[in-house]
């Protein structure tokens, strides 16, 4: 029996079972009579090595296992910080830019066929896109346009490379930049000057606001004073109008009283003259004797029609 075993098996080795989580995969190679086959095993799964099988070892220049390699490939969304150094602007300013990129492995087969080191490919393409943009931009314009590095549309080559190697770029965050000491000193001085100007501008704005507030209050006060004066003038006008109305009524009352008194006197005089005429007195001679002018008196009485005295 022992001879038979030795004839069938040249050697026996013991391998460990590998547990895979939901987002982990293994790339497995197996030797057969026609060559080597490969397959991808996705978790969750407990992989037990079979005869003539071995695992693919990933050795990337950056990321997980970059020094010793790794066999479990994680397909969850990942991120990586990239520093693009010695980038020159259009006016020859030297800058170092720091970015955080977020990406996801979507097609393991495509990645295996297209690249040996996807992290290096993505890093180099990001650096290429950054250099391409910065090299066409002056430093002053660069400082005012840093938000463009947060826009995925800036990274055209990176998105194309990522798609070719089975990855998807999800977002990029610009974390900042560094410049040379001389340029940084000039920037610091400029920042200090701008800060002083901003402080002075804020002080002036505050001062102008105070002046505007004072002017508004003075204007409101003047409007209220004018309104009070106008109200007083209207009140005086109403008082004067009431006085005039009272005087007019009083005058009308006095005139009515005078007219009534004169009417009463005329009525009494007519009655007297009529009585004199009834008793045969020549009223005309009577009036002449009194030194008064003659006048016509019309009496509304059936006994006297259009009687004339004098």
HELIX and SHEET records of a PDB file:
HELIX    1   1 UNK A    2  UNK A    8  1                                   7    
HELIX    2   2 UNK A  108  UNK A  114  1                                   7    
HELIX    3   3 UNK A  118  UNK A  134  1                                  17    
HELIX    4   4 UNK A  139  UNK A  144  1                                   6    
HELIX    5   5 UNK A  146  UNK A  150  5                                   5    
HELIX    6   6 UNK A  152  UNK A  154  5                                   3    
HELIX    7   7 UNK A  156  UNK A  164  1                                   9    
HELIX    8   8 UNK A  181  UNK A  278  1                                  98    
HELIX    9   9 UNK A  283  UNK A  290  1                                   8    
SHEET    1   A 2 UNK A  18  UNK A  20  0                                        
SHEET    2   A 2 UNK A  45  UNK A  47 -1                                        
SHEET    1   B 3 UNK A  35  UNK A  42  0                                        
SHEET    2   B 3 UNK A  24  UNK A  32 -1                                        
SHEET    3   B 3 UNK A  53  UNK A  55 -1                                        
SHEET    1   C 3 UNK A  35  UNK A  42  0                                        
SHEET    2   C 3 UNK A  24  UNK A  32 -1                                        
SHEET    3   C 3 UNK A  73  UNK A  74 -1                                        
SHEET    1   D 3 UNK A  78  UNK A  88  0                                        
SHEET    2   D 3 UNK A  94  UNK A 105 -1                                        
SHEET    3   D 3 UNK A 167  UNK A 179 -1                                        
SHEET    1   E 2 UNK A 295  UNK A 296  0                                        
SHEET    2   E 2 UNK A 308  UNK A 309 -1                                        
END                                                                             
